[in-house]
Amino acid sequence: MLITGYGHGPVVAGEALVGHPGFWSCHLLGLCADGACGGRAEPEWFGGDGADADALSEVLFDPERWPAFRVLTGDQGSEGGVVVVYRNLGDEFGVDYLRAGSTSCGEVRLSWSELTGLADGPAFGGDGVREWAERFLLLLPCLGGVWEEEAVRGRTAAALRGVGVPEATVEVAAAHLLGHLERRASHDPGWRSPLGGR
């Protein structure tokens, strides 16, 4: 798989990993890794257990194979959407969110309407992640801008249920994720208040 900006790096299709136990723990705990909260998120909140998450993290962060997850949409026949890449370059590990089909590889920030549009929109062709809950949760970490808390919390909880997160932990997991998103947005140097005119 070739992605603009990644040369001929070891990028591989990762969509088959989405259904594995521990995947959502690995992916969503990354959003909670900034240390900005008093409590610590647990892998069990997102389904599976710590052993599942540890086993899958070895696959997700393998320097020899960089899993990519495509959330693709069709725009008048052309490919669009976002590609999520686990960039496992030496000691420079990270998760990149890239515009599909773009000639640049800059990071993606999505508004609430863009995020829900990509999650709910028709998948492009036969490739990529197809279920709305999986698409939503894959892209949730790149949510930016201003949003309505109740709508985001409700939709996040519904998506977590959609991927099999236990009912007993859905609400605490959704609240924890939303708390991290809010803290990140409030410290975004590019954010401008819609009321301040700046």
LUMLUM-622577 format. One record per atom (N, C-alpha, C): y, x, z; residue in three letters. Coordinates in steps of 0.02 Angstrom, whole numbers, padded with zeros to 5 digits, always signed. Atoms other than C-alpha are relative to their C-alpha. Last residue first. Layout:
N
YXZALA;...
END
This chain:
198
+00004-00072+00014ARG;+01847-00543+00828ARG;-00068+00018-00025ARG;-00034-00016+00063GLY;+01897-00728+00825GLY;+00000+00074-00015GLY;-00053-00050-00010GLY;+01853-00746+01009GLY;+00037+00018-00063GLY;-00061+00030-00027LEU;+01755-00908+00998LEU;+00059+00047+00002LEU;-00026+00049+00049PRO;+01612-00853+00884PRO;+00064-00033+00023PRO;+00000+00068-00024SER;+01593-00700+00996SER;+00026-00047-00054SER;-00068+00025-00008ARG;+01557-00541+00901ARG;-00003-00072+00021ARG;-00008+00072-00012TRP;+01394-00443+00913TRP;+00074-00017+00009TRP;-00025+00033+00060GLY;+01390-00271+00832GLY;+00013-00074+00009GLY;-00070-00018+00014PRO;+01379-00178+00997PRO;+00028-00034-00061PRO;-00004-00021+00070ASP;+01222-00277+01045ASP;+00073+00016-00017ASP;-00022-00070+00002HIS;+01220-00280+01235HIS;+00004+00026-00072HIS;-00063-00006-00037SER;+01214-00469+01253SER;+00026+00071+00000SER;-00056+00028+00038ALA;+01085-00478+01114ALA;+00066+00010+00035ALA;-00013-00044+00057ARG;+00966-00358+01202ARG;+00060-00026-00040ARG;-00031-00062-00024ARG;+00980-00452+01366ARG;+00018+00047-00058ARG;-00068+00014-00022GLU;+00949-00618+01279GLU;+00035+00063+00024GLU;-00041+00012+00060LEU;+00796-00554+01185LEU;+00073-00012+00019LEU;-00012-00065+00033HIS;+00725-00482+01345HIS;+00042-00008-00062HIS;-00044-00041-00042GLY;+00748-00645+01438GLY;+00015+00067-00031GLY;-00068+00023+00011LEU;+00672-00742+01293LEU;+00050+00040+00042LEU;-00021-00023+00066LEU;+00514-00638+01302LEU;+00073-00019-00014LEU;-00008-00072-00004HIS;+00498-00667+01489HIS;+00025+00028-00067HIS;-00061-00015-00037ALA;+00529-00853+01474ALA;+00013+00075+00003ALA;-00057+00019+00041ALA;+00398-00870+01337ALA;+00066+00017+00035ALA;-00005-00048+00056ALA;+00269-00772+01437ALA;+00061-00016-00043ALA;-00025-00063-00028VAL;+00304-00873+01596VAL;+00007+00052-00056VAL;-00070+00007-00019GLU;+00288-01036+01499GLU;+00029+00064+00027GLU;-00046+00009+00057VAL;+00129-00991+01407VAL;+00073+00000+00022VAL;-00048-00055+00005THR;+00036-00918+01557THR;+00052-00009-00055THR;-00025-00020-00066ALA;-00070-01063+01620ALA;+00054+00053-00003ALA;-00052+00047-00022GLU;-00084-01136+01445GLU;+00030+00022+00067GLU;+00021+00049-00049PRO;-00182-00982+01390PRO;+00058-00043+00025PRO;-00020-00024-00067VAL;-00113-00898+01233VAL;-00019-00054+00051VAL;+00052+00001-00050GLY;-00215-00957+01084GLY;+00018+00028+00068GLY;+00042-00059+00008VAL;-00107-00911+00935VAL;-00050+00007+00057VAL;+00031-00001+00066GLY;-00032-01085+00920GLY;-00044+00060-00013GLY;+00058+00045-00002ARG;+00001-01094+01107ARG;-00039+00003-00066ARG;+00049-00032-00043LEU;+00111-00940+01089LEU;-00062-00044+00007LEU;+00033-00053+00040ALA;+00198-01022+00941ALA;-00053+00036+00042ALA;+00044+00032+00049ALA;+00234-01179+01042ALA;-00037+00051-00041ALA;+00058+00026-00037ALA;+00303-01075+01187ALA;-00050-00033-00048ALA;+00041-00058-00019THR;+00416-00980+01067THR;-00062-00022+00037THR;+00036-00023+00060ARG;+00478-01142+00989ARG;-00045+00060+00015ARG;+00050+00049+00020GLY;+00521-01216+01158GLY;-00041+00023-00060GLY;+00054+00001-00050ARG;+00607-01059+01221ARG;-00055-00048-00021ARG;+00040-00061+00007VAL;+00706-01038+01060VAL;-00058+00000+00049VAL;+00036+00003+00063ALA;+00764-01219+01059ALA;-00045+00061-00008ALA;+00054+00049-00006GLU;+00810-01217+01243GLU;-00042-00003-00063GLU;+00056-00022-00042GLU;+00908-01055+01227GLU;-00058-00049+00002GLU;+00002+00050-00053GLU;+01018-01102+01080GLU;-00063+00011+00041GLU;+00048+00054+00008TRP;+01048-00948+00975TRP;+00004-00047+00060TRP;-00009+00051-00052VAL;+01177-00812+00942VAL;-00051-00056-00013VAL;-00054+00049+00005GLY;+01145-00653+00845GLY;+00001-00048+00058GLY;-00065-00024-00022GLY;+00978-00566+00837GLY;+00052-00055-00004GLY;-00050+00053-00007LEU;+00794-00603+00819LEU;+00064+00030+00028LEU;-00061-00018+00038CYS;+00701-00444+00767CYS;+00051-00057-00001CYS;-00039-00057-00026PRO;+00572-00455+00907PRO;+00062+00018-00040PRO;-00042+00015-00058LEU;+00524-00633+00852LEU;+00039+00060+00026LEU;-00071-00013+00013LEU;+00462-00577+00681LEU;+00046-00011+00060LEU;-00007-00067+00030LEU;+00276-00560+00720LEU;+00074+00018-00007LEU;+00007-00050-00053LEU;+00288-00710+00837LEU;+00005+00071-00027LEU;-00055+00004-00048PHE;+00357-00826+00702PHE;-00004+00056+00051PHE;-00060-00025+00034ARG;+00235-00770+00567ARG;+00060+00002+00048ARG;+00008-00072+00008GLU;+00088-00792+00685GLU;+00062+00031-00033GLU;-00006-00028-00067ALA;+00146-00966+00735ALA;-00005+00077-00002ALA;-00070-00001-00023TRP;+00180-01015+00553TRP;+00007+00034+00069TRP;-00009+00052-00051GLU;+00007-00964+00490GLU;+00070+00005+00030GLU;-00012+00066+00028ARG;+00007-00865+00325ARG;+00015-00054+00052ARG;+00015+00045-00055VAL;+00018-00680+00362VAL;+00021-00070-00020VAL;-00041+00005-00059GLY;+00020-00579+00202GLY;-00026-00049+00052GLY;-00005-00057-00046ASP;-00049-00595+00029ASP;+00038-00019+00063ASP;+00058+00000-00046GLY;-00114-00743-00071GLY;+00004+00054+00052GLY;+00062-00023+00027GLY;+00048-00785-00162GLY;-00056-00003+00051GLY;-00005-00021+00070PHE;+00206-00803-00060PHE;-00067+00025-00023PHE;+00020-00069+00011ALA;+00186-00902+00101ALA;+00001+00016-00074ALA;+00065-00009+00033PRO;+00282-01065+00109PRO;-00014+00074-00010PRO;+00000+00002+00073GLY;+00423-01067+00234GLY;-00068+00011-00030GLY;+00021+00066+00025ASP;+00400-01110+00417ASP;-00007-00002-00075ASP;+00062+00023-00032ALA;+00404-00935+00490ALA;-00027-00063-00031ALA;+00056-00044+00020LEU;+00530-00869+00365LEU;-00066-00023+00030LEU;+00011+00010+00072GLY;+00647-01017+00390GLY;-00058+00042-00026GLY;+00040+00061+00007THR;+00624-01009+00579THR;-00013-00015-00074THR;+00066-00008-00031LEU;+00679-00827+00581LEU;-00043-00062-00010LEU;+00041-00043+00044GLU;+00821-00853+00458GLU;-00070+00008+00027GLU;+00018+00040+00059SER;+00889-01002+00556SER;-00042+00042-00049SER;+00049+00050-00018TRP;+00882-00903+00719TRP;-00022-00040-00061TRP;-00029+00055-00038SER;+00972-00756+00640SER;-00056-00050+00017SER;+00003+00068+00026LEU;+00867-00608+00588LEU;+00038-00048+00045LEU;-00018+00045-00054ARG;+00900-00423+00614ARG;+00003-00070-00031ARG;-00017+00070+00012VAL;+00809-00307+00494VAL;+00019-00034+00066VAL;+00027+00048-00047GLU;+00806-00117+00504GLU;+00026-00071-00014GLU;-00037+00011-00062GLY;+00852-00019+00349GLY;-00033-00053+00043GLY;+00047+00013-00054CYS;+00721+00030+00221CYS;+00036-00007+00067CYS;-00017-00039-00059SER;+00821+00018+00061SER;-00047-00018+00056SER;+00000-00070+00019THR;+00762-00036-00112THR;+00021+00045+00058THR;-00065-00033-00001SER;+00715-00206-00045SER;-00007+00072-00021SER;-00029-00006+00066GLY;+00558-00298-00101GLY;+00067+00034-00002GLY;+00049-00007+00054ALA;+00514-00352+00074ALA;+00037+00003-00067ALA;-00004+00053+00050ARG;+00655-00325+00199ARG;-00050+00014-00056ARG;-00031-00017+00064LEU;+00594-00207+00334LEU;+00003-00060-00046LEU;-00004+00065+00033TYR;+00553-00226+00518TYR;+00042+00010-00062TYR;-00056+00012+00045ASP;+00497-00060+00591ASP;-00006-00069-00031ASP;+00014+00056+00043VAL;+00385-00036+00743VAL;+00062-00014-00041VAL;-00045+00057-00003GLY;+00389+00132+00827GLY;-00023-00055-00046GLY;+00032+00064+00010PHE;+00302+00297+00858PHE;+00053-00055+00003PHE;-00052+00049+00015GLU;+00390+00463+00833GLU;-00033-00067-00018GLU;-00021+00028-00064ASP;+00268+00583+00919ASP;+00058-00050-00009ASP;+00001-00050-00053GLY;+00176+00615+00757GLY;+00018-00031+00067GLY;-00014-00067+00026LEU;+00225+00477+00636LEU;+00005+00049+00058LEU;+00035-00044-00047ASN;+00144+00313+00685ASN;+00006+00073-00021ASN;-00015-00068+00024ARG;+00260+00186+00604ARG;-00026+00050+00051ARG;+00010-00043-00057TYR;+00185+00014+00640TYR;+00004+00073-00025TYR;+00040-00061+00007VAL;+00260-00082+00496VAL;-00004+00037+00066VAL;+00001-00032-00066VAL;+00321-00263+00496VAL;-00047+00059-00005VAL;+00061-00037-00013VAL;+00364-00321+00319VAL;+00007+00036+00067VAL;-00005-00058-00043VAL;+00495-00456+00297VAL;-00069+00032+00007VAL;+00028+00005-00067GLY;+00523-00591+00166GLY;+00010+00064+00039GLY;-00048-00012-00053GLY;+00549-00592-00020GLY;-00035-00006+00067GLY;+00026-00012-00067GLU;+00446-00585-00180GLU;+00056+00014+00049GLU;-00004-00071-00019SER;+00521-00662-00335SER;-00022+00007+00072SER;+00050-00043+00031GLY;+00461-00826-00410GLY;+00004+00073+00020GLY;-00002+00008+00073GLN;+00616-00926-00373GLN;-00045+00050-00034GLN;-00068+00022+00016ASP;+00618-00860-00195ASP;+00007+00000-00076ASP;-00016+00001+00071GLY;+00438-00849-00135GLY;+00070-00026-00010GLY;-00021+00065+00026THR;+00408-00798+00044THR;+00014+00006-00073THR;-00030+00004+00066LEU;+00317-00653+00125LEU;+00017-00072-00018LEU;-00021+00070-00007VAL;+00280-00611+00305VAL;+00040-00013-00063VAL;-00047+00029+00047ARG;+00183-00450+00275ARG;+00013-00074+00014ARG;+00011+00072-00002PHE;+00102-00354+00417PHE;+00054-00034-00042PHE;-00059+00038+00023ALA;+00086-00166+00396ALA;-00019-00073-00004ALA;+00008+00070+00020PRO;-00038-00057+00490PRO;+00067-00033-00018PRO;-00057+00038-00026TRP;-00003+00130+00485TRP;-00006-00072-00021TRP;-00004+00065+00033ARG;-00168+00224+00464ARG;+00055-00040+00033ARG;+00031-00004+00066GLU;-00194+00409+00504GLU;+00006-00064-00040GLU;-00043-00038+00047PRO;-00071+00414+00649PRO;-00028+00003-00071PRO;+00039-00055+00030ASP;-00169+00273+00735ASP;+00043+00038-00050ASP;-00039-00062-00004PHE;-00047+00168+00836PHE;-00039+00061-00024PHE;-00070+00011+00021LEU;-00110-00006+00790LEU;+00039+00065-00003LEU;-00001+00015+00072VAL;-00294+00046+00798VAL;+00072-00006-00024VAL;+00026-00060+00034GLU;-00284+00133+00967GLU;+00000-00010-00076GLU;-00056-00047+00007SER;-00173-00010+01027SER;-00022+00065-00034SER;-00038+00014+00061LEU;-00316-00128+00987LEU;+00058+00048-00009LEU;+00042-00013+00059ALA;-00433-00050+01115ALA;+00040-00011-00064ALA;+00010-00073+00006ASP;-00298-00042+01249ASP;-00039+00017-00063ASP;-00063-00029+00022ALA;-00248-00224+01220ALA;-00006+00075-00010ALA;-00011+00020+00070ASP;-00428-00284+01231ASP;+00063+00033-00028ASP;+00047-00039+00040ALA;-00454-00182+01391ALA;+00006-00017-00074ALA;-00024-00068+00008GLY;-00295-00253+01467GLY;-00046+00042-00043GLY;-00010-00035-00063ASP;-00350-00431+01437ASP;+00022+00071-00014ASP;+00038-00061-00006GLY;-00356-00561+01300GLY;+00010+00031+00069GLY;+00070+00008+00020GLY;-00217-00688+01291GLY;-00035+00067+00000GLY;+00000+00012+00073PHE;-00028-00661+01294PHE;-00071-00009-00027PHE;-00047+00054+00016TRP;-00002-00674+01482TRP;-00006-00021-00072TRP;+00034+00064-00006GLU;-00161-00570+01506GLU;+00046-00059-00015GLU;+00035+00017+00062PRO;-00069-00417+01440PRO;-00033-00069+00001PRO;+00071-00018-00003GLU;+00048-00422+01592GLU;-00034-00019-00066GLU;+00043+00044+00039ALA;+00238-00420+01587ALA;-00072+00026+00002ALA;+00035-00035+00055ARG;+00319-00323+01728ARG;-00045-00050-00036ARG;+00072+00008+00003GLY;+00447-00402+01841GLY;-00029+00036-00060GLY;+00030-00018-00064GLY;+00623-00340+01879GLY;-00075-00004-00001GLY;+00014+00056-00044CYS;+00682-00340+01700CYS;-00034+00024+00064CYS;-00061+00036-00020ALA;+00771-00218+01586ALA;-00013-00058+00046ALA;-00011-00009-00071GLY;+00628-00092+01574GLY;+00059-00038+00028GLY;-00065-00032-00011ASP;+00643-00086+01384ASP;+00017+00010+00074ASP;+00007-00068-00023ALA;+00457-00116+01357ALA;+00066+00035+00017ALA;-00014-00001-00072CYS;+00463-00306+01349CYS;+00002+00071+00028CYS;-00066+00030-00010LEU;+00477-00315+01159LEU;+00021+00005+00073LEU;-00049-00048+00026GLY;+00330-00195+01146GLY;+00071-00025+00009GLY;-00018-00043-00056LEU;+00232-00314+01258LEU;+00050+00054-00022LEU;-00054+00031-00039LEU;+00241-00435+01112LEU;+00019+00040+00061LEU;-00061+00010+00039HIS;+00143-00330+00988HIS;+00057-00026+00043HIS;-00030-00063+00025CYS;+00012-00257+01104CYS;+00067-00013-00033CYS;-00020-00040-00058SER;-00022-00419+01199SER;+00035+00063-00023SER;-00065+00025-00021TRP;-00020-00515+01036TRP;+00024+00035+00063TRP;-00053-00015+00048PHE;-00157-00405+00964PHE;+00068-00023+00027PHE;-00044-00055-00019GLY;-00266-00403+01120GLY;+00057+00013-00048GLY;-00022+00003-00070PRO;-00407-00508+01050PRO;+00043+00061+00017PRO;+00041-00037-00048HIS;-00409-00491+00860HIS;+00026-00010+00072HIS;+00045+00044-00037GLY;-00332-00629+00752GLY;-00041+00035+00053GLY;-00038+00051-00037VAL;-00182-00526+00696VAL;-00046-00044+00042VAL;-00002-00016-00071LEU;-00289-00375+00649LEU;+00031-00056+00042LEU;+00064+00018-00031ALA;-00337-00444+00478ALA;+00000+00013+00075ALA;+00004+00071-00017GLU;-00153-00439+00429GLU;-00065-00020+00034GLU;+00023+00010-00068GLY;-00144-00250+00441GLY;-00013-00072+00018GLY;-00008+00070-00017ALA;-00130-00196+00259ALA;-00030-00013+00069ALA;+00056+00043+00020VAL;-00123-00007+00258VAL;+00015-00072+00019VAL;-00011+00071-00017VAL;+00019+00120+00262VAL;-00057-00041-00027VAL;+00064+00036-00008PRO;-00043+00301+00260PRO;+00009-00072+00021PRO;+00028-00001-00068GLY;+00118+00375+00190GLY;-00060-00044+00006GLY;+00071+00015+00008HIS;+00146+00391+00003HIS;-00034+00005+00067HIS;+00034-00047+00043GLY;+00335+00382+00018GLY;-00072-00023-00012GLY;+00056-00029-00038TYR;+00385+00272+00164TYR;-00041+00048-00043TYR;-00025-00038-00057GLY;+00559+00226+00100GLY;-00055+00034+00040GLY;-00058-00041+00014THR;+00499+00087-00014THR;+00024+00035+00063THR;-00060+00033-00024ILE;+00329+00025+00041ILE;+00058+00047-00011ILE;-00061-00039+00004LEU;+00169+00072-00050LEU;+00059-00042+00024LEU;-00059+00042+00000MET;+00000+00000+00000MET;+00062+00044+00000MET;
END
